Amino acid sequence: MPYIQKGDVIDFLNGGGVPIAYGSVVNLTNRIGVAAENIAVGATGSVYTTGVFELPAINNAPFAVGATLYWDPVATNLTNVAVGTIPAGWATEPKLAAGAVARVRLCDNSFVVNPLVLFAPQFIPGERFTVTYPQVAAADAAKTFWIAPAACKVVSAQERHVTVSTNPCTLQIEKLNTGEAPGAGDEILATGFDLKSAANAPVEDLAVADGKEELVKGDALALKVGNGAIAGYDLGTITVVLEWA
């Protein structure tokens, strides 16, 4: 078969009754795209199928990094409700409950067939992946930043910061089961990150190996002050290495 195109941008025929404006969401039945140009009725134009986009979102629920997002074609915004919506992708930045926009990495996974069914090949056992929480400050020390879409385990984590904490303290990652509030979960790093360590220098910590590092679908990862009191810490980045179970 002849090669057609890479696929991150596709040629889309506007068969509807209204023009499609540049930057607007395009309904692709089991996923969405974003118009890369104005597309007149009956014309063919370019539509992005991958990439990160900032789109309108519900303003009554927070999104954690990695949260699965859907597009509500009636309300024309991103939501975390799967029923009656279209798979959109996953959140690349945290969104506060009152936030009216969110950044979403569009779905490019051919295994997504409807809002409620994900085939197993999306979560290949033994395959490793990373989750990054950027721009972490002292005020973020108790925030949830990721929800597991399937069973997995934490392998290790890295941390780097620009501004060190003025007080001696360590920063942990904790696992929260459904119903557990931040601070009530299990610490999953062997020692935690020393927030008085040198600025702009990455440090790595391995996960514990006693079962606390294992997550089931719906478990969340959150930050937690391990020892001491955090103050002044700013512009941190945390990357977690995980493995599908």
C-alpha positions as a printed Julia matrix, in Angstrom:
245×3 Matrix{Float64}:
   0.0    0.0    0.0
   1.34   3.49  -0.8
   2.23   5.79   2.09
  -0.35   8.56   2.45
   0.6   10.8    5.39
   2.03  10.74   8.91
  -1.42  11.04  10.47
  -0.89  13.76  13.08
  -2.77  16.01  10.65
  -5.44  14.52   8.39
  -7.43  15.76   5.41
 -11.01  16.22   6.6
 -14.06  16.74   4.41
 -16.55  19.11   6.01
 -19.77  17.32   5.16
 -21.81  19.3    7.68
 -24.0   22.3    7.14
 -21.81  24.96   8.78
 -18.22  26.09   8.22
 -15.55  24.85  10.62
 -13.46  27.64  12.14
  -9.73  27.4   12.76
  -9.02  26.06  16.25
 -12.47  24.6   16.8
 -13.07  21.01  17.91
 -14.0   18.55  15.16
 -16.13  15.53  16.1
 -14.46  12.39  14.68
 -17.06   9.98  16.14
 -14.82   8.07  18.59
 -12.31  10.85  19.18
 -11.88  14.53  18.44
  -9.58  16.65  16.33
  -8.82  20.36  16.17
  -9.19  22.32  12.95
  -5.83  23.52  11.63
  -7.54  26.02   9.3
 -10.95  27.35   8.33
 -12.87  24.65   6.42
 -15.85  25.75   4.34
 -18.92  23.55   3.89
 -18.11  20.87   1.31
 -14.39  21.67   1.39
 -11.48  19.55   2.62
  -9.1   20.99   5.18
  -6.47  19.98   7.72
  -7.4   18.7   11.17
  -4.94  17.95  14.0
  -5.39  14.49  15.54
  -2.53  14.64  18.05
  -0.82  17.31  20.1
  -1.63  19.39  23.17
  -4.4   21.97  22.94
  -6.05  24.38  25.39
  -9.81  23.95  25.18
 -12.9   25.07  27.14
 -13.6   22.88  30.17
 -16.22  22.36  32.86
 -15.69  24.72  35.79
 -17.0   22.52  38.59
 -14.37  19.76  38.8
 -10.56  19.62  39.01
  -8.4   17.68  36.54
  -5.16  16.01  37.63
  -2.28  15.46  35.23
  -2.98  12.25  33.33
  -6.72  12.34  33.95
  -8.79  10.99  31.08
 -10.83  13.74  29.45
 -13.87  13.69  27.18
 -15.51  16.23  24.88
 -19.13  17.13  25.55
 -20.57  17.96  22.1
 -23.63  19.62  23.64
 -21.92  21.83  26.22
 -18.87  22.13  23.9
 -16.28  21.68  26.61
 -13.93  19.14  28.15
 -15.27  17.02  30.99
 -14.29  14.03  33.11
 -17.7   12.39  32.5
 -17.55   9.46  30.08
 -21.25   8.93  29.43
 -22.7   10.73  26.42
 -19.38  12.27  25.46
 -16.47  11.65  23.08
 -12.94  10.52  24.14
 -10.67  13.56  23.9
  -7.36  12.59  25.52
  -5.65  13.27  28.85
  -4.83  16.35  30.9
  -1.25  17.58  30.6
  -1.54  20.16  33.41
  -3.53  20.3   36.64
  -6.79  22.26  36.47
  -8.51  23.76  39.48
 -12.2   23.04  39.95
 -13.14  26.59  38.93
 -10.84  26.61  35.9
 -12.68  27.22  32.62
  -9.99  25.86  30.29
  -7.76  22.8   30.3
  -4.82  21.51  28.32
  -5.43  18.14  26.73
  -3.21  15.73  24.82
  -5.48  14.48  22.06
  -6.12  10.75  21.8
  -4.02   9.06  19.14
  -4.75   5.55  20.42
  -6.61   3.38  17.93
  -7.79   1.11  20.74
 -10.28   3.7   22.03
 -13.6    2.62  20.56
 -16.13   4.31  22.85
 -16.11   6.32  26.08
 -16.42   3.26  28.31
 -14.28   0.59  26.61
 -10.48   0.48  26.43
  -8.85  -2.6   24.96
  -6.05  -4.14  27.02
  -3.24  -3.38  24.51
  -3.28   0.23  25.68
  -1.83  -0.94  29.01
   0.8   -3.51  28.04
   2.11  -5.39  31.11
   5.79  -4.67  31.72
   5.81  -1.53  29.56
   7.16   1.51  31.37
   5.94   5.08  31.06
   6.43   8.4   32.83
   4.21  10.99  34.49
   5.59  14.51  35.01
   4.31  17.15  37.44
   5.88  20.51  36.48
   6.03  23.9   38.2
   5.73  22.48  41.72
   5.81  25.0   44.59
   5.56  24.74  48.37
   1.78  25.19  48.16
   1.51  22.07  45.99
   2.88  19.73  48.66
  -0.49  18.07  49.31
  -1.92  18.0   45.8
  -3.02  14.95  43.81
  -1.36  14.92  40.38
  -2.25  11.62  38.69
  -4.95   8.91  38.7
  -4.14   5.39  37.52
  -6.32   4.32  34.55
  -5.24   0.69  35.05
  -3.15  -1.45  37.39
   0.51  -0.41  37.52
   3.39   0.14  39.92
   5.81   2.94  40.7
   9.43   2.12  39.85
  11.28   5.34  40.68
  11.01   9.11  40.63
  13.21  12.12  39.92
  13.01  15.65  41.29
  14.69  18.92  40.33
  14.06  22.43  41.62
  15.18  26.0   41.06
  14.49  27.4   44.54
  15.39  25.29  47.57
  13.23  25.09  50.66
  14.2   27.54  53.39
  13.44  24.85  55.97
  14.94  21.34  56.05
  12.34  18.9   54.75
  11.76  15.92  52.5
   9.07  15.51  49.85
   7.34  12.17  49.41
   4.96  10.72  46.86
   2.02   8.93  48.39
  -0.52   6.49  47.01
  -4.14   7.33  47.73
  -6.76   4.62  47.53
 -10.32   5.56  46.64
 -11.76   7.54  49.53
  -8.4    8.49  51.05
  -7.61  12.17  51.5
  -4.15  13.62  50.82
  -1.9   12.89  53.78
  -3.66   9.64  54.66
  -2.08   7.39  52.02
   1.03   5.22  51.8
   4.45   6.77  51.17
   6.01   4.99  48.2
   9.53   6.42  47.9
  12.38   4.79  49.77
  13.68   8.03  51.32
  11.92  11.0   49.72
  13.48  14.06  48.09
  15.66  16.42  50.12
  14.32  19.87  49.26
  17.46  21.51  50.67
  19.57  19.76  48.04
  21.43  21.77  45.4
  19.3   23.77  42.98
  19.03  22.72  39.31
  20.43  19.26  40.03
  18.2   16.19  39.48
  17.99  13.58  42.22
  16.47  10.11  41.97
  14.73   7.95  44.53
  13.58   4.36  44.09
  10.15   3.15  45.08
   9.66   0.84  48.02
   9.25  -2.83  47.19
   6.75  -3.92  49.82
   3.53  -3.68  47.81
   2.76  -0.06  48.63
   4.17   0.89  45.23
   1.45  -1.1   43.46
  -1.62   0.78  42.2
  -5.01  -0.45  41.04
  -7.31   1.42  38.7
  -8.52   4.57  40.42
  -5.62   4.91  42.86
  -4.01   8.35  42.81
  -0.54   9.77  43.34
  -0.11  12.87  45.48
   2.71  14.89  46.98
   3.3   14.85  50.72
   5.81  16.45  53.05
   7.7   13.58  54.63
   9.8   15.23  57.36
  10.19  18.87  58.34
   8.22  21.87  57.09
   8.31  23.04  53.48
   8.75  26.77  52.84
  10.06  28.81  49.93
  10.45  25.81  47.64
   9.58  26.72  44.05
   9.84  25.75  40.36
  10.2   22.06  41.04
   9.62  19.28  38.52
   8.85  15.69  39.44
   8.89  12.79  36.99
   7.63   9.36  38.05
   8.54   6.14  36.24
   5.77   3.54  36.33
   5.17   0.11  34.84
   1.87  -1.41  33.73
   0.95  -4.53  35.69
